[in-house]
Amino acid sequence: MRRTALYFILILILQLLIGCSDTPVPRPRGYVRIDFPQHDYVQFDSANFPYRFKYPSYSKVRIDDSRNTEPHWVNVDFDDYKARIHISYKDARGMLDYLMEDSRKLAFKHTYNAESITERFFENSDKKVYGILYSMKGNTASSWQFYVTDSVRHFLRGALYFSVSPNKDSLAPSIDFFGEDLIVLMESVEWKNNN
């Protein structure tokens, strides 16, 4: 009887030693695959707005109705992707330097979380549109921001946001895809009544 109990305990100990000796293998984290539509653009040209631009046909332009909103502010919403390009407009007369510096500060607020921030200057002198595109790499709240102006009267600022926690790995395909849309929007801005 003692011998049987001893064999049983010995087999149990050996099984624990052998069964627990496998080194755990970490599994790579997988992310959901996102199927994006083909890039296609339509014109936003509302009679009451001092600007027009092209925006993706798979998005919706909505008047910004949040608190502290100002006239001519809109959101370009990508409802299926929890993404938004927020567009704000200001009359720049007498405030241009302040507005440009404020936009720069808003972009560089991401310095703490950003791996890098790059600036790209934009100019379309035929349409009197000049500006800067900011690209932020890393876990930032906004990966793309821009402003454009006519250097006298108009000032338009845009930023791409996602309604999810920032994670550069899982958001990278969406950031790249909607970043292209933001660039098309920025480069297509035209001023109305540019007197």
N, C-alpha and C positions, 0 to 999 in steps of 0.2 A: 504494500500500500504506500509506504514511504517512497519506494522507488518510483512508482507510477506518478506520484505527486511531484517528485524531483524532476522526472522526465517532462512532465507537463509544464512546470515552471521554466525549465531550461528551453523547451521549444518556444514558449511564450516570449522569453527574453530574446532568443535568436530572431524570432519573427519581428519583434519590435526593432531590433538593431538593423536587420536587413531591410525591413519595410520602410524605415525612416531615414535610410541613408541616401536616397535619391536627392540630388541637388535640384531645387525648384528652378524651372525655366521661365524667365519672364516673357510674357507674351506682348507683342507690339500693340499699342493702342490703335484702334481703327476708328475712322471718322466716316460719317454718312456721306455717300456720294451724292453730289448735287448736279442735276442736269440743267444747264443754263440754256435759255433761248438764243436764237441768232440775234446779233445786234441789229436793231432797226429803229429809226428815229422819226419823230413827228415834231411839228413846230408848236411851241407855246407862244401864243400871240394874243393876249387878252387886251381888249380896248382900253381898259383903265390902268394898264401897267406901262411904265416908262421903258421897258426892255422886252426883248423876245429872245428865245433860245430854243435849241433842239433838245428833246428829251426822249428816252427810250419808250417805244410803243408798249412795252410790257410793264410800264409803271403808270402811276396816276399822279397828276399835279393837283394838289389840294391847297387851298388858302390856309395859312397857319392861323389856327384859332386858339393857340395857347396863351397863357397869361403873358403880359408884357410884350405882346406882338405889336408890330408896327405895320403901317400900310405897305403893300406890295411884298410882303413876306409870304413865301410858299414853301411847301415840302413836296419833293418828288419821292413818292412812296413806292417801294417794291414789297407789296404786302406778303407775297409768297415766300420771301427771303428774309423778312424782318430787317429790312434795310431802308434807309432814308437819306436823301440828300436835302439838307436844310439850306434854304436860300433866304438871305436877308438883304434888304436894299436900304440905302440911305441917300439922302440928298447930300452931296459932298461939298457944296459951296461953303467955304470958310472952315471946313473940317477935314479936308483930305489928308493932311499929315497925321492928324490924330487917328483917323480911321485906318490908314495903312499901318501905323504902329500898333494899334489895337489888334488888328488881324495877325500881325507878326507875333505879338505876345500870346494870343490865343493858340497859335500853332506851336510855339515853343514852350507852352505850359506842359506839353507832353514829353519834355526832355527827360524827366525822371523815369518814365516807363519805356521810352523809345530807345532802340538800338542805334538809330540814325534818323536824321531829319534832313531832307534835301529840298532845295529851292530851285524851281525852274521858272525863268522869266518868260512871259508871253507878250507878244505884240502883234496887233493887226491894225496897222496905221491907216489902212483904207477905211475901216469902220470905227476908228478911234477907240480901240479897245486895248488896254494895257493891263498887265497884272502879273501875279506870281502864283504858281502852283506849289503847294507843300506836300511832300510825301513822307510819311512817318512809318518806319519799320519797327516792329516789336508789338508788345501788348498795350497798345494805346487805345483810348476811347474813340478816336477818329484817325483813320489812316490816310485820308486825303482831305486837304482843305485848299481853298483858293480864294483870291479876290481879283476882280477886274474893275477898271475905272476908265473914264474918258479924260481923267486928270483935271476936270473942271466941275462937273455937275453930278455925275452918276457914280455910285459905288455899290457893287454887288459882291457879296461874300457867300461862299458855299462850303459845306462840310458833309462828308459821308459818315453816317453813324449806323450801327447795328444794335438791335434791341436784345442783345445777348451779352454775356460777360466776355471781355476780350480774351481771345486765345489765338495767337498768331498762326498756330499750326492748323487748327480746324477752320479758321476764317480765311486763310490765305487764298483759296480759289475764289471766294466771294469778293474779297478785297481787290484782287486783280481784275475780276470781271466788271464789278461796278465802278472801279477806278477808271476803266476805259470809258464808261458812260459819263462819269463826272468830267473827264477831260474833253469829250465831245461837247458836253453842255457848256463848259467854260469857253471853248474855242468858237462856239456858235453864237455867243451873246452879241446882240446888236442893240444899240440905243435908239429909242424913238424920240422925236422932238429934240434932237441934239443941237440946240441953238446956243 
